[in-house]
Amino acid sequence: MRLDDQPSVTHKEEQLPDVEAHITGTVWKVECEVGQEVEEGDTVVVIESMKMEMPVEAEDDGTVKRIACKQGQPVSEGDTLVVLE
């Protein structure tokens, strides 16, 4: 087989979107761990806002790479809570 006949391989990592707060509030509970596999729709964090508990769900399947919040932490809309890979 000649070198020209080998298929070209492009290594491009798919970048998953970070899981972000959809409302301003306080992190009530972190429901995932680093290394955990999550599926689209799984609750990863619960935010308390206006005396209501709001689940924050993963928007894609992936593995938790980093947790960017902790229980009791105030968060604003758009803040990154969990990073998936």
Secondary structure, DSSP 8 states (H G I E B T S, - for coil): --GGGS------------EE-SSSEEEEEE---TT-EE-TT-EEEEEEETTEEEEEE-SS-EEEEEE---TT-EE-TT-EEEEE-
